[in-house]
Every structure is written in C-alpha cells, then in structure tokens.
Amino acid sequence: MKHNHLHNKKETGFKVPKDYFENFEASIIRQANLKDKATETGFTVPKDYFKNIENDILTKVNQEDTVKVIPLFSKRNLIYISSLAAAILLLFNLSILSTPFNFDSLETETVDTYILNNFEADEIASLFSSTELSETNFIDYNLNDETLDYYLESLDETELILE
C-alpha cells in the first residue's frame, strides 16, 4: 500500500520564481554588461602606502614594549612555601616526640647494626669490666640446642663461608 502512495506524488517540493526561464537570458546579459561598466572595485589603498610599509613594519617590530615580568619564584612566595614546609615538619616532629621512647620497641638487629657500624672493638670492650669478660664466664655458659639451632638458621650461608 505504501508503494502506491509514493507514485501518486506529483510535486517535487522545489519552486522556480515566476517567468524565471523567460527572463534568464536577459538576466545573464545584464550581469555581463554590468561587469564591463564597473572598473573600480570600491577598495582603495592609501597614498604612498607601499613606499612606507617597510619602514612601518620595521619600527613596529623593533619597538620594545615594556612588559611587566612576574617571576614564578618570588621571595614572598618562597617565604610562604618554606614556612609552610617548616610548619608541617614541626607538626610531625612534635607528634613523634610526644610518644614515649622505649628500648623494648627497638629491634635487636637495629641495635647490633648501629653498634657494629659506629664503634670499634676496643670501645665496646672498654664498656665491660675485666670480670665480665673472663674466660670462665664464657666456658661455664650453657647454650641450649634451640638457641644454637635458631642462631645457625638465622645466619646466611655466605657469612659462614666468609667467617
């Protein structure tokens, strides 16, 4: 049904002005005659424009306009940033110092590393009295098997080879 409806349409939807094709040839001839009569475009160039154009361009290019330069890091901004960083650093330091320090919270390995890196053997030996370092204290000390096993397991193989 729709197919038949499409074929019944008689108008295209486009309209041509009245007497368009009858006056078409006369309209074209009028346009051609008008172009022959009009010699000026209506645009004019100022007198001596091309004589002075080079000098005008060079003076405008060479002319230095004073521009206010705003530095990114002015002293004022630097002071603000550094004071803010100091305030944040102080805040963290005060919160760290407010917690009580406890030797029990230190790991044994951290203390061992600090002592080995910062003290000589003579300095460590001077901390003990001669009675504490006597051979009999070391001979009489009994190591149980669990402590010895734990120590040997914690050692790295390369440390054993180097020792």
C-alpha positions as CSV (number, residue, x, y, z in Angstrom):
1,M,0.0,0.0,0.0
2,K,2.7,2.4,0.8
3,H,4.4,1.7,-2.5
4,N,1.4,3.1,-4.5
5,H,1.3,6.2,-2.3
6,L,4.8,7.2,-3.4
7,H,4.0,7.1,-7.1
8,N,0.9,9.3,-6.6
9,K,3.0,12.3,-5.7
10,K,3.1,15.0,-8.4
11,E,5.1,17.8,-6.8
12,T,8.8,17.7,-6.1
13,G,8.8,20.4,-3.4
14,F,11.1,22.8,-5.4
15,K,9.7,26.0,-6.8
16,V,11.1,28.3,-9.5
17,P,10.3,32.0,-9.5
18,K,7.6,33.1,-12.0
19,D,9.0,33.8,-15.5
20,Y,12.4,32.6,-14.5
21,F,13.3,30.8,-17.7
22,E,11.8,33.5,-19.9
23,N,14.0,36.2,-18.3
24,F,17.0,34.0,-17.7
25,E,18.9,35.1,-20.9
26,A,18.3,38.8,-20.3
27,S,19.5,38.5,-16.7
28,I,22.8,37.0,-17.8
29,I,23.4,39.7,-20.4
30,R,22.6,42.4,-17.8
31,Q,25.2,40.9,-15.4
32,A,27.9,40.7,-18.2
33,N,27.2,44.4,-19.2
34,L,27.4,45.5,-15.5
35,K,30.8,43.9,-15.1
36,D,32.2,45.6,-18.2
37,K,31.0,49.0,-16.9
38,A,32.3,48.6,-13.3
39,T,36.0,49.2,-13.5
40,E,36.6,50.1,-9.8
41,T,36.2,47.6,-7.0
42,G,35.4,50.1,-4.4
43,F,38.6,49.4,-2.4
44,T,41.4,52.0,-2.3
45,V,44.9,51.9,-0.9
46,P,46.2,55.0,1.0
47,K,48.6,57.2,-0.9
48,D,52.3,56.1,-0.6
49,Y,51.2,53.0,1.3
50,F,53.7,50.7,-0.3
51,K,56.5,53.2,-0.2
52,N,56.4,53.4,3.6
53,I,55.2,49.9,4.5
54,E,58.7,48.5,5.0
55,N,59.7,51.3,7.5
56,D,56.4,51.0,9.4
57,I,56.8,47.2,9.8
58,L,60.4,47.5,11.0
59,T,59.6,50.2,13.5
60,K,56.7,48.2,15.0
61,V,58.9,45.0,15.2
62,N,61.9,46.8,16.7
63,Q,59.7,48.7,19.1
64,E,60.2,47.0,22.5
65,D,57.1,47.2,24.7
66,T,57.8,47.2,28.4
67,V,56.2,44.1,29.8
68,K,55.8,43.5,33.5
69,V,57.6,40.2,34.2
70,I,56.3,38.3,37.2
71,P,58.8,35.7,38.4
72,L,57.5,32.3,39.3
73,F,59.5,32.1,42.5
74,S,59.4,35.5,44.1
75,K,60.9,36.0,47.6
76,R,57.5,36.3,49.0
77,N,56.2,33.0,47.6
78,L,59.5,31.3,48.6
79,I,59.0,32.5,52.2
80,Y,55.4,31.3,52.2
81,I,56.4,27.8,50.9
82,S,59.3,27.4,53.3
83,S,57.3,28.5,56.3
84,L,54.5,26.0,55.3
85,A,57.1,23.2,55.0
86,A,58.7,24.1,58.3
87,A,55.2,24.1,60.0
88,I,54.5,20.6,58.6
89,L,57.9,19.3,59.6
90,L,57.4,20.7,63.1
91,L,54.0,19.1,63.4
92,F,55.4,15.7,62.5
93,N,58.4,16.1,64.9
94,L,56.2,17.1,67.8
95,S,53.8,14.2,67.3
96,I,56.8,11.8,67.1
97,L,58.4,13.2,70.3
98,S,55.1,13.1,72.2
99,T,55.2,9.3,72.2
100,P,57.4,7.9,75.0
101,F,60.6,6.3,73.8
102,N,61.0,2.7,74.9
103,F,64.1,0.4,74.5
104,D,61.8,-2.6,74.2
105,S,60.4,-1.3,71.0
106,L,63.9,-1.4,69.3
107,E,64.7,-4.4,67.3
108,T,67.9,-6.3,68.3
109,E,69.2,-6.3,64.8
110,T,68.9,-2.5,64.6
111,V,70.9,-2.0,67.8
112,D,73.5,-4.6,66.6
113,T,73.9,-2.8,63.3
114,Y,74.3,0.6,65.0
115,I,76.9,-0.7,67.4
116,L,78.9,-2.5,64.7
117,N,78.9,0.5,62.3
118,N,79.6,3.2,64.9
119,F,82.0,1.6,67.4
120,E,85.4,-0.1,67.4
121,A,86.0,-3.3,69.2
122,D,88.2,-1.6,71.8
123,E,85.5,0.9,72.6
124,I,83.0,-2.0,73.1
125,A,85.4,-3.9,75.3
126,S,86.0,-0.9,77.5
127,L,82.3,-0.9,78.4
128,F,82.7,-4.2,80.2
129,S,84.8,-4.9,83.3
130,S,87.5,-7.5,83.2
131,T,85.5,-9.8,85.4
132,E,82.6,-9.8,83.0
133,L,84.9,-10.7,80.1
134,S,86.7,-13.6,81.9
135,E,87.1,-16.9,80.1
136,T,85.3,-18.8,82.8
137,N,82.1,-16.9,82.2
138,F,82.1,-18.0,78.6
139,I,83.1,-21.6,79.4
140,D,80.5,-22.0,82.0
141,Y,77.8,-20.5,79.8
142,N,75.4,-23.3,78.7
143,L,73.8,-23.0,75.3
144,N,70.7,-25.0,74.8
145,D,70.1,-26.7,71.5
146,E,67.1,-24.5,70.5
147,T,69.1,-21.3,70.9
148,L,72.0,-22.7,68.9
149,D,69.7,-24.0,66.1
150,Y,68.0,-20.6,65.9
151,Y,71.3,-18.9,65.6
152,L,72.6,-21.2,62.9
153,E,69.4,-21.0,60.9
154,S,69.4,-17.2,61.0
155,L,73.0,-17.0,59.6
156,D,73.4,-16.5,55.9
157,E,75.5,-19.2,54.1
158,T,77.8,-16.5,52.7
159,E,78.5,-15.2,56.2
160,L,79.6,-18.7,57.3
161,I,81.9,-19.0,54.3
162,L,83.5,-15.6,54.9
163,E,84.0,-16.3,58.7
